[in-house]
Amino acid sequence: MSSRAVVTGIAGQDGSYLAECLLERDYGVVGIVQDASRDYSNLAGVRDRIELVETNLLDHGALAALLREHRPTEIYNLASPSFVPRSWDQPLETAEFAAVGMTSLLEALRSVDESIRLYQASSAAVFGDPVETPQTEQTPYRARSPYGAAKAFADFLVAGYRDQYGLHASCGILFNHESPRRSHEFLPAKVAHAAVAIARGRETELVLGGLDSRRDWGYAPDFVEAMWRMLQQDAPDDYVIATGELHSVRELVELAFAHVGLDWREHVRVDESLVRRVDHPIVGDASKARARLGWRPTVTFEQLVALLVDAAS
C-alpha cells in the first residue's frame, strides 16, 4: 500500500464513491467525520476497510496533528454544505466550512508536508450568472449565492497557495452530478422517488417550481474518477468536470415517470411560487479534462434517470 489519502466529507455522496475508487487502487483511506461512531449508510460497503476520525476542520492544529499521524500522500477536500438553496438559510456555516475550512486545511498541509497533493471540490455555482455558455476554466466567476461565493473564495485561495508555495493543489469545478446516494432534497432524486411513490399509490402528485430550467447533470462515480486523475498529473491545475449537455426539468420528469409506466402530465403540478428568482442555464465544457486527464462521462442522461428511478424502487 504505497498511497494514503485523507478524505474530508467522506460520508457524503462524492466522498463515499471516492473511498471506493481509492480502495480499488489499493490506497489506505482515512475519512474525516463529525462522529466516528455513527452508522454512515453511504459507507456501508467499505466501513471495515477505511479509518474514520473525528476532527474539526476549522481547527488548524487538529488537522496538522492528523496529517502528521497518518502521513497521507493525497488529501481530497469534499467537506462543505452542498445544497445551494440552503446556503441562504445558513450563510455563516456555509462560509465557515467552504472558505475558512479550506484555509485551515491549506495551512495544516503547509506546516506538515508541502509535498502532499490536494484536491479541492469546487462547484459550477462559482459562475453564478455566467457571462458565456458553456462555461470553461477561463469563464469569470460571478457567484450569486453564499455557497458559490464561499467556493470561489476557496478556489482563489488554492490558486494563491499554489503560486506562493508551489503546492500540488487542484480544483475540480464540478457541475451537477447525481446518484442513488444523493439526498432527496436534490431535484433528480426528488423526482425519481416521487415517480416510484406515485406508481405504487403512496402519493398522488409531484409539485415542482417550473419545468423549463435546464442543467448539466452527470453521474457521481464518473466525477470522482476525475478527482483522482487530477492528482496523478505532474502539474496541478483546475478543471471543469461536466457532461456538456443541457437537459430540462421537463425531460427529467418525462423520463422518470415513463420509466414507471406513467404519463407525467397526469401527476405533476407546477407551483409558480416555487420558481427560482435567478435561474441561469449552467453547462460546462470539459474539453480540458478530456484532453489532459483522458476523462469522459460514461453514463448518459437517460441512463442516469433510469438508474435513479430503479434505485428508488
N, C-alpha and C positions, 0 to 999 in steps of 0.2 A: 504494500500500500504506500505508494510514493507521494500521493497528493492528499491534502486535507483541506476541507472547506468549512468555513463558518457561514451559516445562512441565517440572517435575521428575517423574521416573518415566515418562518418555515412551516407554520401550521396553516397558512392560507392556501389558496388555490395554487398560485405560482410556486410558493415555497415547497409544497408537498410534491409537485411534479418535478421540481428541480432536485429535490432529495433523491427521487427515484433515478433521475438522469445521472446524477453523480455516482450513486451506488453502482449503477450498471457499468461505470467506468472505474470501479474499484477505488473510489475515494473513501476516506474517512470523513464522516459528516457530523458536525456539531451544529445544533439548532438553538437559536436564542428565542426563548418564550417568556411569557409573563408568569406562568405557573407550570412548572415541570411535572407536577403531579396530575394534571388534567388529562383526560382521555380525548385526545385530538383525533376526530374521526378521519380527517384527511390523511393522517399519518398511520392509520391502522395497519396498512400493509408493510410498513418499514420501521415501525416503532422499535422493534428489537434490534435494529441494525444501525441506529443513529443515537447520538447522545444529545439530550435536551438539557439546557442550562438556563437558569433564571438570571437575567442581567438587565439592568436599567440602561436603556440606550442613551439616555441623557447624562449618564454618569461616565465621564471620560476615564476616570481612574478604574472603575469596574471593568470597562471594556478593555482597557490596556492590560489589566490583570488576566482577563480571559484569553487575550491574544498571546500573552507570554506563556500561559499554561498549555494551550492547545497548539500553538505554533502552526497556524494554517498557512497554506500556500496561496489560498484564494479566499476572498470574502464577497458574499453576494448580499447586498442590502436591499431587501424587499419589504422591510417593515415601514408601513405608514397607512393611515386610513385610505381606502381606495375608492369609496363611493362618493363621486364628486358632489352630488346634491347635499349630502350630509355635511360636507365641509363648511357649508354656510351656517349650519347649526352648531358646529364645533370648530370654529376657525382657529382658536388658540391651540387646541390639541393637534389639529392638522399641522399647524406651523411648527409646533414643538417636535413632532416625530419626523416629519418630512424634511424640515430645514435644520433645526437645531440638532436633531439626532444625527444628521449627516455630518455636521460639523464635529460633533463629538467623536464619531467613528473615524473620520479622517485624522483627527488629532491623535487618537489612540493608535491607529495604524502607524502614523509617522513616528510616534515615540517608541514603538516596539520594533518595527521592522519595515523599512520602506520598500523592500522587495516584494511584499505581499501584494498580489493583484486584486483590484477592487472592481466590482460591478455595481453600478447604481441604477436602480429601476426608475426610469423617468416615465413620462406619460405624454400622449398626444394633447393632453389638457394644457400643456405649456403654450400651444399655438393659439388657444382661445378663439378669437375672431381672426382667422388666418388671412394673410394678405395674398395668398396664392393657393391654388389647388392643382395637383396634390401637394402635400407638404413633404419637404425633404430636410436633411440636416442643416441646410442653409436658410430655411424659412425663418424669418424673425419671430421671436417669442412675443406673444400678445395675450398672456394668461388673463382669464376673466373670472376666476374663482379662487378661493383660498387654497384649494388643492393644487390647481395649476400654478399659482404663484409660488407656493412652497416647493413644488417640484422644480420650477425654473430656478429658484434660489439654489437648490441642491446641485443642479446641473452646472450653473455658473461657478459654484464653489469647487466642484470636481475639476472643472477646466482650469481654475486658478491654481489649485494644489498640484495638478498635473504639470502645469508650466513652471511653477515655483520650485517644486521639489523633485520633479522627474518621476512622479508616481505612475505606475501602470494602472490607471483608473479610467474606466469607460462607462458611458451612459447608454442605456438602451431606451430609445424613445418609443415606448410600446403603444400601439393603437389597441382598440377594443379586442379582447381575447377571452373566450368563454370555455366552459367545460362543465361536466356534471358536478364539479366541486365548487361551483360559483354560488354565492348566496342568492336567495330568491328575490332580493331587492333589485338585482340587475335584470334588465328587461328581457333578454333571451331566456333566462331561467324562469322568470315570472310567466312568460308566455307559454313555455313548454309545460310547466306544471299546471297551468290553468287549462290548457288543451286536454291534458290527461284527466284532470278532475272533472271537467265538463263531460267528457266522453263517458266517464264512469258514473255520472249522475250525482257527484258530490257537490258540484257547483253549477250555476246556471248561466253566468256571463262573466266576461272579462272586460274591465273598464280601463281604457287607455287614454292618454292625453294627446292623441293625434297619431296619424298613420303615415305622414309624409316625411318625417325625419329620416335621415339616411346616415348610416355608419359603415365603417370598415371593420367587420367582425372576423376574427380569426380563431384558431384553436390553441388553447393554452399550452399543451405539450410542445407544439411547434415553436412557441415563443421562448420557452425555457431552453430549448436546444440552441437558440440564437444567443442567449445569455452566456452559455458555456463557451460557445465558439468565439465570442468576443475576447474572452480571457486567454484564449490559446494563441492569439495573434502576437507577433513580435512587438508590435507597437500598439499603444492604447488609442482609442478613438471613440466617437459617438456614432450610433447607428439608429436609423428609423427601422422599426420592425412592424410590418403591416402586410396585408394581402394585396392592397392596391385596388380593391373592388368596393364600390359603394352599393349598399342594399338598404331598402326602405323598411320601416316597421311593418308596412303592409305586406311586403314579401315575406318577412319573418313570420307574421301571423298566418298568412295563407299557407305556407309550407308546414307549419306546426300543426294546424288544425287538419289539413289534408292528410297528414301522417296518421291521424287517429280516425280518419274517415268522416270528418265533419266539414261543413261549409262555414268558414269563419264569420261570414256576414250575418249568420243567424245567432251568433253568440257574443260578438264583440260590440261594445258601446264606447263611443268617444265622448269624453267629458272635456269640454273646451277649457274648463278652469284648471286642468292639469297640464295644459300645453306649456312647454318651457318658454320663458321670456326671450332667451337667447339660444338659438339652436342652429349652428352653422354646420354644414357638411364637412366632416373630418375624414380625410382619406390620405393614406401615406404612400410614398414612393420609396420602396425598399431596394432600389437598384444597387445602392452601395453595399448593402448586406448580401445581396445575391452575388455580386461580383467579388467581394473581398472575403466573405465568410463562407461562400458556397451554400448559403441558406435560401430556402424557399418553403412556402407553406405546403403541407401535404394533404390537408383536409379542405374540401370545398365548402362554400356556404350551405349548400343543400345538404351535404353530409353532416355538417355541424348541427344544423337544426334537427335532423333525424336522430342524431346521437343524443342530443339534449332531451328530446321527447322520449326516446327509448329509456333513458336513464331515469326519467320521472315516472315511468310506468310501474 
